[in-house]
């Protein structure tokens, strides 16, 4: 594969990874197999850095989705599932560790509650905050049980 063609192929893989967050999607978009992606990650520092940036873009999308769903007063919050995805993609968040859960989740929920109370009628905001608190408690309990 010529250098220019290889660069374009790598760019397609990185873009697909930033959009879908999976090796399968990246490989399919680039027209290569997953083994090729792993080889590029191992041997090409520039590709590895761009891949890491694409991973962070994907994680940003997860966070945006989590906030949007949490703020949807009509939909059932799927906070726990989204946190699980974040845990898979950003293990340094340490969602399974009690102390990290409390240090990250509590300020997040407090800030989110403030935003909700400003944006929604009182009853809706209180209901959504209550639902999020229950799901957060379940997450903390599940994280503590896995230690």
Sine and cosine of phi, psi and omega as CSV:
sin_phi,cos_phi,sin_psi,cos_psi,sin_omega,cos_omega
0.00,0.00,0.76,-0.64,0.01,-1.00
-0.91,0.42,0.41,-0.91,-0.07,-1.00
-0.86,0.51,-0.71,0.70,-0.01,-1.00
-0.90,0.44,-0.69,0.72,0.02,-1.00
-0.90,0.44,-0.64,0.77,0.01,-1.00
-0.91,0.41,-0.65,0.76,0.04,-1.00
-0.89,0.46,-0.66,0.75,0.03,-1.00
-0.91,0.41,-0.63,0.77,0.02,-1.00
-0.90,0.44,-0.68,0.73,0.04,-1.00
-0.90,0.43,-0.64,0.77,0.02,-1.00
-0.89,0.45,-0.63,0.77,0.05,-1.00
-0.89,0.46,-0.67,0.74,0.00,-1.00
-0.89,0.45,-0.71,0.71,-0.01,-1.00
-0.90,0.45,-0.70,0.72,0.02,-1.00
-0.88,0.47,-0.72,0.70,0.00,-1.00
-0.89,0.46,-0.62,0.79,0.02,-1.00
-0.91,0.41,-0.63,0.78,0.01,-1.00
-0.92,0.39,-0.43,0.90,-0.02,-1.00
-1.00,0.00,-0.61,0.79,-0.11,-0.99
-0.93,-0.36,-0.40,0.92,0.05,-1.00
0.97,0.25,0.28,0.96,0.01,-1.00
-0.77,-0.64,0.51,-0.86,0.08,-1.00
-0.90,0.44,-0.61,0.79,-0.02,-1.00
-0.86,0.51,-0.74,0.68,0.00,-1.00
-0.90,0.44,-0.65,0.76,0.00,-1.00
-0.91,0.42,-0.70,0.71,0.00,-1.00
-0.90,0.44,-0.69,0.72,-0.01,-1.00
-0.89,0.45,-0.69,0.72,-0.02,-1.00
-0.90,0.43,-0.56,0.83,-0.02,-1.00
-1.00,0.04,-0.22,0.98,-0.02,-1.00
0.96,0.28,0.51,0.86,0.04,-1.00
-0.79,-0.61,0.13,-0.99,0.08,-1.00
-1.00,-0.08,0.20,-0.98,-0.05,-1.00
-0.90,0.43,-0.51,0.86,0.02,-1.00
-0.87,0.50,-0.62,0.79,0.04,-1.00
-0.89,0.45,-0.66,0.75,0.04,-1.00
-0.87,0.49,-0.70,0.71,0.01,-1.00
-0.89,0.46,-0.63,0.78,0.02,-1.00
-0.90,0.43,-0.71,0.71,0.04,-1.00
-0.88,0.48,-0.67,0.74,0.02,-1.00
-0.88,0.48,-0.60,0.80,-0.03,-1.00
-0.97,0.24,-0.56,0.83,-0.17,-0.99
-0.95,-0.30,-0.23,0.97,-0.10,-1.00
-0.84,-0.54,0.99,-0.16,-0.05,-1.00
-0.86,0.50,-0.58,0.81,0.02,-1.00
-0.91,0.41,-0.67,0.74,0.05,-1.00
-0.90,0.44,-0.68,0.74,0.00,-1.00
-0.88,0.47,-0.64,0.77,0.02,-1.00
-0.93,0.38,-0.69,0.72,0.04,-1.00
-0.90,0.44,-0.59,0.80,0.04,-1.00
-0.89,0.45,-0.69,0.72,0.03,-1.00
-0.89,0.46,-0.65,0.76,0.05,-1.00
-0.90,0.44,-0.63,0.78,0.05,-1.00
-0.90,0.43,-0.62,0.79,0.05,-1.00
-0.88,0.47,-0.67,0.74,0.03,-1.00
-0.91,0.42,-0.61,0.79,0.08,-1.00
-0.87,0.50,-0.70,0.71,0.01,-1.00
-0.89,0.46,-0.67,0.74,0.02,-1.00
-0.90,0.44,-0.61,0.79,0.08,-1.00
-0.86,0.51,-0.65,0.76,0.04,-1.00
-0.89,0.46,-0.63,0.77,0.03,-1.00
-0.89,0.46,-0.69,0.72,0.02,-1.00
-0.89,0.45,-0.71,0.70,0.02,-1.00
-0.87,0.50,-0.66,0.75,0.03,-1.00
-0.90,0.43,-0.67,0.74,-0.01,-1.00
-0.87,0.49,-0.71,0.70,0.00,-1.00
-0.92,0.40,-0.69,0.72,0.00,-1.00
-0.88,0.48,-0.69,0.73,0.01,-1.00
-0.93,0.36,-0.59,0.80,0.02,-1.00
-0.91,0.41,-0.50,0.87,-0.05,-1.00
-1.00,-0.04,-0.03,1.00,0.01,-1.00
-0.99,0.14,0.97,-0.26,-0.07,-1.00
-0.94,0.34,-0.31,0.95,-0.03,-1.00
-1.00,-0.02,-0.48,0.88,-0.07,-1.00
-1.00,-0.01,0.35,-0.93,0.08,-1.00
-0.99,0.16,0.80,-0.60,0.00,-1.00
-0.89,0.46,0.70,-0.72,0.03,-1.00
-0.89,-0.45,0.63,0.78,-0.10,-1.00
-0.83,0.56,-0.70,0.72,-0.06,-1.00
-0.89,0.47,-0.69,0.73,0.02,-1.00
-0.90,0.43,-0.66,0.75,0.00,-1.00
-0.93,0.37,-0.60,0.80,0.07,-1.00
-0.90,0.44,-0.61,0.79,0.05,-1.00
-0.88,0.47,-0.66,0.75,0.07,-1.00
-0.89,0.46,-0.70,0.72,0.04,-1.00
-0.86,0.51,-0.65,0.76,0.01,-1.00
-0.88,0.48,-0.62,0.78,0.00,-1.00
-0.93,0.36,-0.63,0.77,-0.06,-1.00
-1.00,0.03,-0.46,0.89,-0.03,-1.00
-0.76,-0.65,0.96,0.30,-0.07,-1.00
-0.88,0.48,-0.38,0.92,0.01,-1.00
-0.92,0.39,-0.24,0.97,0.13,-0.99
-0.90,0.44,-0.47,0.88,0.07,-1.00
0.88,0.47,0.65,0.76,-0.06,-1.00
-0.86,0.51,-0.39,0.92,-0.03,-1.00
-0.99,0.12,-0.20,0.98,-0.04,-1.00
-1.00,-0.08,0.79,-0.61,-0.07,-1.00
-0.78,0.63,-0.77,0.63,-0.07,-1.00
-0.91,0.42,-0.58,0.82,0.03,-1.00
-0.96,0.29,-0.60,0.80,0.04,-1.00
-0.85,0.52,-0.74,0.67,-0.03,-1.00
-0.92,0.39,-0.64,0.77,-0.06,-1.00
-0.97,0.26,-0.46,0.89,-0.01,-1.00
-0.99,-0.11,-0.74,0.68,-0.13,-0.99
-0.95,0.31,-0.67,0.75,-0.07,-1.00
-0.86,0.51,-0.78,0.62,0.04,-1.00
-0.89,0.46,-0.59,0.81,0.03,-1.00
-0.88,0.47,-0.74,0.67,-0.01,-1.00
-0.91,0.41,-0.61,0.80,0.05,-1.00
-0.89,0.46,-0.72,0.70,0.01,-1.00
-0.91,0.42,-0.69,0.72,0.01,-1.00
-0.89,0.46,-0.65,0.76,0.04,-1.00
-0.87,0.49,-0.67,0.75,0.02,-1.00
-0.89,0.46,-0.71,0.71,0.02,-1.00
-0.88,0.47,-0.71,0.70,-0.02,-1.00
-0.89,0.46,-0.66,0.75,-0.01,-1.00
-0.92,0.39,-0.48,0.88,0.06,-1.00
-0.98,0.18,-0.51,0.86,-0.14,-0.99
-1.00,-0.10,-0.40,0.92,-0.11,-0.99
-0.86,-0.51,0.37,-0.93,0.15,-0.99
-0.86,0.52,0.48,-0.88,-0.10,-0.99
-0.77,0.64,-0.73,0.69,-0.07,-1.00
-0.90,0.44,-0.68,0.73,0.01,-1.00
-0.91,0.42,-0.70,0.72,-0.01,-1.00
-0.88,0.47,-0.70,0.71,0.00,-1.00
-0.90,0.44,-0.67,0.75,0.01,-1.00
-0.89,0.46,-0.72,0.70,-0.02,-1.00
-0.91,0.41,-0.66,0.75,0.05,-1.00
-0.88,0.47,-0.64,0.77,0.02,-1.00
-0.90,0.43,-0.70,0.71,0.02,-1.00
-0.88,0.47,-0.68,0.73,0.01,-1.00
-0.90,0.43,-0.63,0.77,0.02,-1.00
-0.89,0.45,-0.65,0.76,0.03,-1.00
-0.89,0.45,-0.73,0.69,0.00,-1.00
-0.91,0.42,-0.62,0.78,0.05,-1.00
-0.89,0.45,-0.67,0.74,0.04,-1.00
-0.88,0.48,-0.67,0.74,0.03,-1.00
-0.89,0.46,-0.64,0.77,0.02,-1.00
-0.90,0.43,-0.71,0.70,0.02,-1.00
-0.87,0.49,-0.70,0.71,0.00,-1.00
-0.88,0.47,-0.69,0.73,0.01,-1.00
-0.91,0.41,-0.67,0.75,0.01,-1.00
-0.90,0.43,-0.64,0.77,0.00,-1.00
-0.93,0.36,-0.62,0.79,-0.02,-1.00
-0.92,0.39,-0.46,0.89,-0.05,-1.00
-0.99,0.11,-0.17,0.99,-0.08,-1.00
-0.92,0.40,0.00,0.00,0.00,0.00
